Amino acid sequence: MAKKEPGLVSQAVNLVFDIANRRSPLSKLIPPCLILLDSILCALVIWKIPYTEIDWKAYMEQVAQFVSGEYDYTKIKGGTGPLVYPAAHVYTYTALYYITDEGKDIYLAQNLFAALYLATLALVMICYWKAKVPLYVFPLLVLSKRLHSVFVLRCFNDCFAAFFLWLAIFLFQRRDWTAGSIAYAWGLGIKMSLLLVLPAVGIVLLLGRGFSGSLRCARIMLYIHIAIATPFLQENAKGYLSKAFELTRQFFFKWTVNWRFVGEEVFLSRPFSLALLTMHALVLTGFIVNKWLKPAGKPLSAMIMAVLQLKSPFSPQEEPQVASRVTPEYVMTTILSANVIGLLFARSLHYQFYSYLAWSTPYLLWRSGVHPLIQYGLWALQEWAWNVFPSTPISSGVVVGVLAVTVGLIAIQQDSSARFVPGYTRERKDD
């Protein structure tokens, strides 16, 4: 008896599943289509929704003082207060200052930020594709209302920092270690929020580039920061360092997105701040020991001793073997998990910080191996909470809760959860 052919509905369902799991030639069309649709959405947002002034005017006021010859960070101020970002922020917004007629052409600025958003989205999708993420995850990358707001309605400098973070991830996935280090250094030079992923970047470079190569990358990053800061360091070095990398900044309870549910008294207390710092260090150490250093195949104590003695923890024969385990998926998982851990224990999150989180969560939830319905559900909860303005005890509790669940799922994730990841063939590309 002849085998019955599947019906049209069954064929359509099978095609959808094949596309979603990247088993169909049509799968490659989905990311470009999503970017095209999102570009139309960005145009509609700019056209229909009024621009909201928050920091753009202050950025331009600060840049105007820099352009006029003021290099003392303690004297550069805007409507929202003093300049508190590193030198790359000043140079980036100086370019925008000239392009947008000294910041007056807001419409042009919004279009530039829409282009920046789409460029970052393209990088994110390429990184996801390189890490073998199935296509059913990709719609989550274009559906965020808050993310569109941060980019095209607010023009925050976090948008540039996020772009360079993803550019660094993309380059590290391609094993372009020097270029990736330069991209990361410039992003950190725009906003110090990228310090959250510095431990992961260091480990990725150590394992992927080797000890001597990672030291060269570290020197490059240091030289970049010295070079871009030189005019300000010559004018007032202490003022520059105290403002650009201000670690003792006082946060306002009224703006917090994540800790409103603890109350203002607890939020402002020193014990709460120290508790967050301690938990951050403990969880980070746990991930370093149990997750990120696994490809090294050596105990942490042996690696620390070797590094303190300025020696490679690996023999010349071991280095290529260890480097071969630094896959695109490893790069993504390590850097993005460091990012989310940092955001979980951050002293205070503001709405623009969603630019670092929105594209991290879908990957980490997929990587954890939980069911797609749970992935979409947690993403929806996170998106809802970040769109509540002003934040409430409930919304802030959801923000912290989803971050904690994401970190917890990645922490307990075993290698077997990579069953959705096809085999990876390493293509060595060292500089």
Residue, then its C-alpha position, 0 to 999 in steps of 0.5 A: m500500500a502506497k505511503k500517504e503524502p502529508g497534507l498541506v497543513s502538515q507540510a506548512v507546519n514542517l516547513v515552519f519548524d525547519i525554518a525555525n531550526r535552520r534546516s531549510p534554505l529559507s532560514k537565511l532569509i529570516p534575519p534580513c527580513l526582520i531587519l527590514l521590518d524593524s527599519i520600517l518600525c524605526a521610521l514609524v517611531i521617529w515619524k509618529i512618536p515625539y522625541t523626548e529630551i533627557d540627556w542630548k541637550a546636556y551632551m551637546e552643552q558639554v561638548a560645546q565647552f570641550v570644542s571651545g577649549e575646556y579640557d578640565y573635566t571638573k569644569i565641563k557641565g551641562g543641564t543635567g550636571p557635570l561630565v561623568y563619562p570617559a573621553a571616547h564619549v566626548y569624541t563620539y558626541t563631538a562628531l555628532y555635534y558637528i553633524t547635527d548643527e551643534g545638536k540643533d537638528i534633532y531629526l537628523a540625530q534620531n535618524l543617525f541613532a536609528a541607523l546605529y540601532l539597525a547596525t547593532l541589531a545586524l551585529v547581534m543577529i550575526c553573533y547569534w547566527k555564528a553561535k548556532v541559535p535557532l531562528y525562533v529566538f530571533p523575533l525577540l531581538v526586534l520586539s522590544k518597545r523600550l529598546h526602540s525608545v532608548f535608541v531613537l527617542r532618547c539618543f543615549n550614549d549607552c547605544f554607542a557603548a552597546f554597539f561596540l560591545w557587540l562589535a567586540i563579541f563579533l570580532f572575538q567570535r571571528r578570532d580577530w583578537t586585536a580588533g575586538s580589543i580595540a572595539y571593546a576599549w572604545g566602548l568602555g571609553i564611552k561608558m564605564s558600564l562595559l566594565l561589567v564584562l571586563p573579567a569575561v573579556g580577559i578570560v576569553l583573550l587568555l584562553g583564545r589568544g594565549f598568555s602573551g597574546s592576551l597581554r598584548c591585547a591588554r596593553i593595546m586597550l590601556y594605550i587607547h585609554i591613555a591616548i584618548a584621555t591625554p588632553f584631559l590628563q594633562e589639564n587635570a589628571k585627578g579631575y578626569l579620573s575622578k569624573a570619568f570613572e567615578l565609582t562612588r557616585q550617589f544614586f537617586f532612588k526616584w530613578t531606580v528601575n531595579w531596587r525600588f521594592v527594597g524601599e528608599e532607606v535600604f536602597l541608600s544604605r551602605p550595608f545594602s551597597l556592600a551586600l550587592l558588591t559581595m554577592h557580585a564578587l561571589v557569583l562572578t567567582g563561581f562562574i569563573v571557576n565552574k564555567w568560564l575556565k572549564p576549557a582551560g582544563k586546569p585548576l584555578s589555583a594553578m592558573i593564578m600562580a602562573v599568571l602572578q609569575l607572569k608565565s603562561p599557564f599553558s604549554p606551547q602544545e596546550e595553547p592551541q588545544v585550549a584556543s580551539r575550545v573558545t568557540p563562538e558560543y563560548v564567547m557569547t555565553t561568557i561575555l553575556s553571562a558576565n553582563v547579566i550578572g553585573l546588571l543583577f547586582a548593579r547598585s541602580l539600573h536606569y532605563q537606558f541600561y536596557s540597551y545592554l540587557a535586551w539582546s543578552t537575555p534571549y540568548l542566555l535563556w536559549r542557552s540554558g536549555v529551558h522550553p521555548l515557551i518559558q524563554y518567551g514568557l520570561w522575555a515578556l515579563q522582562e519587557w513589561a517590567w522595563n516599560v513600566f514608568p516610573s518603576t513600581p515595587i512590583s515592576s522592579g521586583v520583576v526586573v530583578g527576578v528575571l535577571a536572577v532566574t536568567v543567571g540561575l538557569i545559566a549557572i545550573q546549565q550543563d554541557s548536555s543542554a547544548r544539544f540544540v547546537p550543531g557541531y562547530t568546526r573551528e576556523r583559526k584566524d589569529d592576528 
